[in-house]
């Protein structure tokens, strides 16, 4: 906690993202040559515990290569009448999100071997989170980032919860509705219905469909009907004529409606779709090349303007 504006210890601050959470900058510590992501969030004093919860969870995950790294955090305590400002210094993911990667494709769809590589890396991150008794609760393409070398990083633990043990469960709805597992929705309707870390596996299945088809299921459905359809309808599937049987089977496993029959991240890492490493190196190489092309294209557009 500090009582002064920390902006003076950074240089080359360039805005790279903005949202309801605040502003993200690309910058460096003074005298350093390492580019960083610096997130600045206005924090209402009565909500400090919520914001600091994410910081604590990220510290716990330090060193896991598939979860974004937090290097430091400073809470700038301002006047009593003003919001405090939280500065988070984090690993820079120059490749953007998987959502960006999808949007950059002409057909808004990713090749299957890219999806296999991305899902495998996300599962490694989820395995670590779940072994640490953390549920993410908001997994989707927008919350999975890529470095310049196509390393996969899960971000945004703002809705994550820490369970007391691997056998514990949680109640309370959170997340983005199209990616929510049925049991999360039911936990709001029936307070006796708890859920555990396997709700993240459902969200991964929806994210895999998002990568394959360019958008999550029920994207054309009115928002107020989405939850009912997730709970009452059969799980979404892929077009059998386009995607491999192994990929379809992987989706079916992730989208098992009964949470107690849904496989864990550890079990899915042994699935046939994920175990097929033949094109893993090729996928990483191709995604890295794509990210490099996008960077050059952006630099050319900036220089012209």
Long-range contacts (C-beta under 8 A, 24 or more apart in sequence): 1-74, 1-75, 1-77, 2-74, 2-75, 2-76, 2-77, 3-76, 3-77, 4-76, 5-76, 5-85, 6-74, 6-76, 6-87, 10-38, 13-38, 21-158, 26-92, 35-92, 35-94, 36-71, 36-89, 36-90, 36-91, 36-92, 37-89, 37-90, 37-91, 37-92, 37-93, 38-87, 38-88, 38-89, 38-90, 39-86, 39-87, 39-88, 39-90, 40-85, 40-86, 40-87, 40-88, 41-85, 41-86, 41-88, 42-83, 42-84, 42-85, 43-75, 43-83, 43-84, 43-85, 43-86, 44-83, 45-83, 45-84, 48-75, 48-84, 50-158, 51-86, 51-158, 52-86, 53-160, 54-156, 54-157, 54-158, 54-160, 55-86, 55-88, 57-134, 57-157, 57-160, 57-162, 58-157, 60-132, 60-134, 61-128, 61-129, 61-132, 61-134, 61-157, 64-125, 64-128, 65-124, 65-151, 66-121, 66-122, 66-124, 66-125, 66-128, 66-151, 66-152, 66-153, 66-154, 67-125, 67-128, 67-129, 67-153, 67-154, 67-155, 68-93, 68-145, 68-153, 68-154, 68-155, 91-147, 91-153, 92-147, 93-145, 93-146, 93-147, 93-153, 93-155, 94-146, 94-147, 94-148, 94-291, 94-295, 95-145, 95-146, 95-147, 95-148, 95-150, 95-287, 95-291, 96-145, 96-146, 96-291, 96-294, 97-141, 97-142, 97-143, 97-144, 97-145, 97-146, 98-141, 98-142, 98-144, 98-145, 98-146, 98-207, 98-211, 99-140, 99-141, 99-142, 99-210, 101-141, 101-146, 101-287, 101-290, 102-141, 102-210, 102-211, 102-214, 104-290, 104-294, 105-214, 107-214, 108-214, 108-215, 109-211, 109-212, 109-213, 109-214, 110-211, 110-212, 111-283, 111-286, 112-212, 112-243, 112-244, 112-247, 113-279, 113-280, 113-282, 113-283, 114-211, 114-283, 114-286, 114-287, 115-208, 115-211, 115-212, 115-247, 116-247, 116-273, 116-274, 116-276, 116-279, 116-280, 116-283, 117-279, 117-280, 117-283, 117-284, 117-287, 118-144, 118-152, 118-211, 118-283, 119-204, 119-208, 119-250, 119-273, 119-274, 120-269, 120-274, 120-280, 121-151, 121-152, 122-152, 122-154, 122-204, 122-207, 123-204, 123-265, 123-268, 123-269, 123-274, 124-265, 124-269, 125-152, 125-153, 125-154, 126-154, 126-197, 126-200, 126-201, 126-204, 126-265, 127-264, 127-265, 127-266, 127-269, 129-154, 129-160, 129-197, 129-200, 130-166, 130-197, 130-200, 130-264, 130-265, 131-166, 133-162, 133-163, 133-164, 133-165, 133-166, 133-168, 133-197, 134-160, 134-161, 134-162, 134-163, 134-197, 135-160, 135-161, 135-163, 135-170, 135-196, 135-197, 135-199, 135-200, 136-160, 136-200, 136-203, 137-161, 137-174, 137-175, 137-184, 137-199, 137-200, 138-174, 138-175, 138-176, 138-179, 138-203, 139-179, 139-200, 139-203, 139-204, 139-207, 140-176, 140-179, 140-203, 140-206, 140-207, 140-210, 140-216, 141-207, 141-210, 141-211, 144-207, 146-287, 146-291, 148-288, 148-291, 148-292, 148-295, 149-284, 149-288, 150-284, 150-285, 150-287, 150-288, 150-291, 163-196, 163-197, 168-196, 169-194, 169-195, 169-196, 170-194, 170-195, 170-196, 171-195, 175-203, 177-223, 177-226, 177-227, 177-230, 178-206, 178-216, 178-217, 178-218, 178-219, 178-226, 178-230, 179-203, 179-206, 179-207, 179-216, 180-227, 180-230, 181-230, 181-259, 182-230, 182-231, 182-257, 182-259, 183-259, 185-227, 185-230, 185-231, 186-231, 195-259, 196-259, 197-264, 198-259, 198-262, 198-264, 199-259, 200-265, 201-254, 201-262, 201-263, 201-264, 201-265, 201-268, 202-254, 202-255, 202-259, 202-262, 204-254, 205-235, 205-250, 205-251, 205-253, 205-254, 205-255, 206-236, 206-254, 206-255, 208-247, 208-250, 208-251, 208-254, 209-236, 209-238, 209-251, 212-238, 212-243, 212-247, 213-238, 244-273, 246-271, 246-272, 246-273, 246-276, 247-273, 249-273, 250-274
